[in-house]
Amino acid sequence: MQAKYLVLLILPFFWSCSDNDDEVYQNIPLAFEVPSNFPPLVYNLASNPPTEKGFELGKKLFYDGRLSSDGLVSCGFCHIQQDAFTHHGHTVSHGVDNAVGTRNTTPIQNLAYQTTFMYDGATDHLDLQPIIPFTNPVEMNGSFTKAIAMMKADPEYQKLFKTAFTDGEINSENMLKALGQFMVMVTSSNSRFDKYRRHESGGTLTQEELDGYAVFNTKCSTCHATDLFTDNSFRNNGLSVNPAVNDVGRYRVTELATDYYKFKVPSLRNIEKTAPYMHDGRLFTLEAVLEHYNSGVVASETLDPILNKNSKLGIPLTETEKSQVIAFLKTLTDNQYLTDKRFSEY
């Protein structure tokens, strides 16, 4: 059974009134489900409790290309639901005016359990995370001033802000809170593996998948830990440096020499749907990812010690073990999340 917490942390419900006294809107809190096989929440739901209207507003903002400088690129442009909210098939993200970034799009899933965001951990709060892609000149290249002016002139946005927040203000704070309410609700927790873990119907794994799970636990789970399949740490996983970009990873945030070329450990949930892989999308298949760890790890001063044990680089994997691990990883695909109409644009 999944544990379910109904977000009634501040008010049992919210009422908002429009300028027309005949219109009164009820803003109902949303139930937030914490799966029994998940670790504790990180996001403080009391600081921004999700509500029906806040979620609706956040969803509209997420899919609205008018927020970008060219009027076309929305958050959903690079975060496509059927691909676990990634830009499947693109090594790196494409933004306004066909500008090209330097990093592969990360999935949007289970963000309520993350301690930092972005490959380099540039922010540690979900409600602030959208500022980075929104203002990045090669992503949305947005302006809060222009976005707010656009929304103030839009009757639908006027109504949504009025019903979503008690002050009804159309401002950057409420805009970011609404996006936070939408993203915090995007949960992936109903894969076949989840059902196996919770002893639910539909949770049967084949022998090959179980063998892959055993190999995974022995050789992969130190970094890809818990049922979120990440420990939220930053590590150098032995990729060669692309001199044309020289993405220094976590160092860009901390300026600590020990953080050179370290990137956040990604969750492996829905990994079957999120190719290409690595921070720069250089590997196109799961087979290539496992072969990197088997034979492609490059030594460097900040290489994670796990990948350099007894003076031997990488994680040795037989062909059978690689096939078994891939079979297991495919049990992490959550089709309910990939098709959930609550999160869809249309």
N, C-alpha and C positions, 0 to 999 in steps of 0.2 A: 504493500500500500504506500502511496505517496503522502507525505505530510503536506498539509495545506494551511497557509496562514492568510487570513483575510485582512487586508490592510485597512484597519480601522484604528489607526494609531493616533490620529489627531482629532478627527471629527467623524461621527457616524455617517454623515453624508453632508454634501454641500449644496446650498441653494444659491442661485445667481438670478438677478433680475435684470431685464433689459430696460432701455429707455422707455419702452412701451410697458406700462404697468400691467398690461394683460398677459405679458409673457414672463413666465417663471420657469427656470430650468433646474432640474435636479441633476446633480453631478455625483454619480454613484461610485464609491471606491471599487477598485478591481481586486479580485482575489489573486494573491501571488502564491504559486505552488512551489514548495521546496521539496524536491524529490528525496525520498528516504535514503538513496544511495549517493547523495551529493554532500560535499563539505558545507560548513556554515556560510551564511551570506557575508559578503563584504560590504555591499551597498547599504547605506542607511535609509531604509524605506521611510522612516519617520520624517526625514528631511525633505522628501519630495514624494509623498504617497501617490501612487498611480490611481487615476480615476478614469472613468469612461470618456469624459470630455477631454481630459489632458492627453490621454492615449490617442484619441481621434485627431486632436490638433497635432501631436507629435508625428503621427503617421502622414498627415497632409504635408507637413514641413519636410519630412524625409523624402517624399516623392515629388516635391515641387522644384522643377528646374528653374523657375523664375528667380530663385534665391541666388543663382550663380550669375557671373558677369555676362555670359552669353545667352542667358535665359533658357538654357537647355540641360545643363548638367546638374542633376540632383544627387542626393546621397545614394538613392536607389539606382543611379546610373552605373555605379561601380559595385554596388552591393545588391546582387540579384538573388532573389529568394530561392529559386529552384537550384541555384549553385551554392547554397548555404550562405547567401549574402556575400558572395565573392564575385570577382570579374573573371569568370572561368575562361580559360584559353588565352588570357592576356598575361604576359610575363610581368608587366608593371601596369599601373593605372593610367588611363587616359582621362584628361580633364578638359577644361574649357578650350575652345578653339583648337581642339585636337592636340593640346599640349601633352607631353609624356612625362610621367614621374620617374622615380627611381626604385620604387618598392611595389611589391605584389600586394594586392588587396587582401586584407584580413577578413575572416568571417565575422558576422555579428551573431553571437549565440552565447548565452549564459554569462553575459557581461556583469551581472549582479554579483558574481563570485570572483571577479578579477581585481587585483590590487593596483595594477597599472595598465595603461593602454598605449597602443602603437608599438612598433617593433623595438623602439628605443626607450619606451616608457616615458614619453615626453609629458604625459599628464597622469595624475593618480586619481582623478575623479571623473566618473562617467558623464556627469552633467556638463563638464568643461571640455570633454574630448571633442565635440563637434566643432569647436572654435578652430582647431588645426586644419581639418580639410576644408572648412567653409572659407577660411581666409587665405589658404595656400594658393599662390598664383598659378600653379600647374594643376590644381584640382578644381575647386569651385570659384576661386578668386572673388569671393563674395565680400560685400560691405554691409555691416549691420545697419548703417544709416540708410542705405538704399533699400535694404530688405524690409526694414521697419516702415519706411514710407510706402512701399508697395503693399504691405499687409494692411496698413491703416486705410488704404484706398479700396480695399477688397471687402465687400460686405460679408462674405463667408468667413474670412479671417476675423473680422470684427466680432461676429457672433461667437466663434470658437474661443477666442481669448476671453470674452466676457463670461462664457459658461465654464471655461476650464479653470479660471483663477478668480479668487474672491475679489481681487483689486481690478480685474478685467483689463489690466494695462497691456498694450502691445509694446513690449520692450524686449531687449536682448535676454534679460534674466528669465522671463517667462518663456521665451522662445527656446532657450536651452533646457529649461525644466521640462517642457513638453517633449522635446526630443529625447530627454533622459527617460521620461515615463514610457515612451514607445519602446526604446531600445532595451530597457530593463526587463520588459515583459517578454522579449524574444528569447524563449527558452527551448533548448533541444534536450529532451530527456526521455524520449520514447523510442529509442532504437531497439533492435532485437537484443543487443547486449544489455541495455537497461532492464528489459523485461526478464532477462536471464538473472541479472543481479537481484531483482526484486521478487523473483520466483513467481512471475506473472505469466498468464497465457500468452503464447507466441514467443516465449523466451528460450526456445530450444536451440542449442548450438551443435553443429556437426563435430565429429571427432577432429577433423582438420582444424576447425576454428578453435576448439578447446586446446589443441596442441599449440596453435599459434598464440593463444592467450598465455600459455605457460612460457613459451619462448619470450613473448613480450614482457612478461613480469620479470623474467631473469635478465633481459638485455636492454630493455627500453624504458621501464617504469620509473627509474630514478628521476629522470627529467619529466617524462609524461606521466605524472603521478595523479592519484585519486581517480574517481570516475569523471572528472573534468579533463583528464589526460594532459594536464600541464601543472607544473609546480610554480608557475608565474615568475620563474627566475630568468636571468639573462645569462646566456652562455655562448662561447665561441665554439661552433660545431665543426670547425675544420674546413670551411669552404675557402677556396682560393679567392684572393681579393681581385675585384675587377678594377684595374687601374683607371679606366675611363670615368668611373664614378667615385671610387674609394669611399664607399659608405662605411663610416667608422662605428656605426651602431650606437650602443649605449654611451660611448665616450662623448658623443655629441651633446648629451644631456648632463653628464656628471663631470666631464673633463678629467676623469681619472684614467691614468695610463693603464690601469688594470682592467678597464672596461673596453679597450679597443676591440672592435670587431665582435662584440657580444650583442646578441639579439634575443628578444624575448622568446621563450619556449612556447610554441603554439599548441593549442588544443588539437587533438587528432580526431575530434568528433566530425563526422560527415566528410572525412578526408577523401573519400572516394569521389566526392563531388567538387573538390576545390583545386584541382590542378590548374596551373603548374605550381610547384612547391619551392620553398625557401624564400627568404626575404626579398629576393630579386627575381623569383620565378624561373630560375635557371634549369630546374629539373622537371620534366614533363610527366613522369610516371612514378608510381609507387616503387616499381622495380628499380628505377634509377636512384630513388632516395635511399633504399636499403643498400644498394651497391656502393653509394657514396660512403656510408658508414662502414661497409665491409672492406673497401679498398681505396676510397678516394679522399680520406681525411688528410689535410695538409697541416703540417706542424707549424706552430707559431708560439710566441711568448705567452699569449693569453688563451691558448687552446685549453678547453675544459679537461681537467685531469682524468675524467671518465674515459676520454678518448685517447689516452696515452698511458695505459697501464703496462707496467713491466717493460717499458721502452718499446711497446708495440702499438702502433697507431690504429685507431678504429675499433669497431665491434665485429669480431668474426662471425659470419653467418653462412651456413651451408645453403645450397640451392633449395633444399627441402624446407629449411627453417624460414627462408625468405617467402616461399609460397605459403607456408602456414601463417606467418605474420600478416601477410596481405589478406588472406582469407579472414583472419580475425578482424583486421581493421575495417573490412567491409561490413561487419556486424554493427559498426558504430553509425551507420547511415540511418537517419531518422526521417522517414518519409512523411510523417505527420507534420513535423516542423517545416519541411520543404514545401508543403502544400497548404499550410494553415492559412485560411482566408483572412484571419485577423491581421496578418502581417502583409497581405498582398496589396499591391497598388490598385488592382481592379477587382 
